[in-house]
Amino acid sequence: MDERTRTSLKTAFLTMIVATPLGVLAAYGLHASKIRLVRITFLLLITPMMVPLVPVAIGVFYVYAQIGILYTVGGLVMAHTILALPLVVIVIGSALKS
């Protein structure tokens, strides 16, 4: 197996392991919460879906260059988790409503 394929599969698996529990916890917390800021919190959680990917990628690259985690699996997992989290929150949130 090619090294790039191995890295992609490893990143995908780790992103799934991180994003799924975080998204489930966030969706359940929003569902069970009685505070007025639930809608604002939901909007903040799905913001990565609304922002175009190119500015997000440029911002992530800049931040990662500053903190020294460019080209690492951990950096890839964090970036992909940020992008996958809104999907998990939306799907689990709608499942909790029904």
C-alpha positions as CSV (number, residue, x, y, z in Angstrom):
1,M,0.0,0.0,0.0
2,D,1.2,3.5,-0.9
3,E,2.3,5.8,1.9
4,R,-0.2,8.4,0.9
5,T,-3.0,5.9,0.9
6,R,-1.9,4.7,4.4
7,T,-1.8,8.3,5.7
8,S,-5.3,9.0,4.2
9,L,-6.8,5.9,5.8
10,K,-5.2,6.6,9.1
11,T,-6.4,10.2,9.0
12,A,-9.9,9.2,8.1
13,F,-10.1,6.6,10.9
14,L,-8.8,8.9,13.5
15,T,-11.1,11.7,12.4
16,M,-14.0,9.3,12.7
17,I,-12.9,8.3,16.2
18,V,-12.6,11.9,17.3
19,A,-15.5,13.6,15.5
20,T,-18.2,11.1,16.2
21,P,-18.1,11.2,20.1
22,L,-17.6,15.0,20.1
23,G,-20.5,15.5,17.7
24,V,-22.8,13.1,19.6
25,L,-22.0,14.8,22.9
26,A,-22.5,18.3,21.4
27,A,-25.8,17.3,19.8
28,Y,-27.1,15.7,22.9
29,G,-26.0,18.7,25.0
30,L,-27.9,21.0,22.6
31,H,-30.9,18.7,22.6
32,A,-31.1,18.4,26.4
33,S,-30.2,22.0,27.2
34,K,-32.9,24.5,28.3
35,I,-30.8,27.7,28.0
36,R,-31.6,30.4,25.4
37,L,-28.2,30.2,23.7
38,V,-28.8,26.8,22.1
39,R,-29.5,28.3,18.7
40,I,-26.4,30.5,18.8
41,T,-24.3,27.5,19.9
42,F,-25.7,25.3,17.1
43,L,-24.9,28.1,14.6
44,L,-21.3,28.3,15.9
45,L,-20.9,24.5,15.6
46,I,-22.1,24.4,12.0
47,T,-20.1,27.5,10.9
48,P,-17.3,25.4,9.3
49,M,-20.0,24.1,6.8
50,M,-20.9,27.7,5.8
51,V,-17.5,29.1,5.3
52,P,-15.9,28.2,1.9
53,L,-13.1,25.6,2.2
54,V,-10.3,27.7,0.6
55,P,-10.3,30.4,3.3
56,V,-10.5,27.7,6.0
57,A,-7.5,25.8,4.4
58,I,-5.5,29.0,4.2
59,G,-6.3,29.9,7.8
60,V,-5.5,26.4,9.0
61,F,-2.2,26.4,7.1
62,Y,-1.2,29.7,8.6
63,V,-2.1,28.6,12.2
64,Y,-0.3,25.3,11.8
65,A,2.8,27.0,10.4
66,Q,2.8,29.2,13.5
67,I,2.5,26.4,16.0
68,G,4.7,23.9,14.0
69,I,2.3,21.1,13.2
70,L,2.3,21.3,9.4
71,Y,2.3,18.0,7.6
72,T,1.5,15.9,10.7
73,V,-1.2,13.3,11.1
74,G,-2.4,15.1,14.2
75,G,-2.8,18.4,12.3
76,L,-4.7,16.6,9.5
77,V,-7.0,14.9,12.1
78,M,-7.7,18.2,13.8
79,A,-8.6,20.0,10.5
80,H,-10.8,17.2,9.3
81,T,-12.5,16.9,12.7
82,I,-13.4,20.6,12.5
83,L,-14.9,20.0,9.1
84,A,-16.7,16.7,10.0
85,L,-18.1,17.9,13.4
86,P,-21.0,19.9,11.9
87,L,-22.2,16.9,9.9
88,V,-22.3,14.7,13.0
89,V,-24.1,17.4,15.0
90,I,-26.7,17.8,12.3
91,V,-27.4,14.1,11.8
92,I,-27.4,13.2,15.5
93,G,-29.4,16.3,16.4
94,S,-32.1,15.5,13.9
95,A,-32.2,11.9,15.1
96,L,-32.7,13.1,18.7
97,K,-35.6,15.3,17.7
98,S,-37.5,12.4,16.1
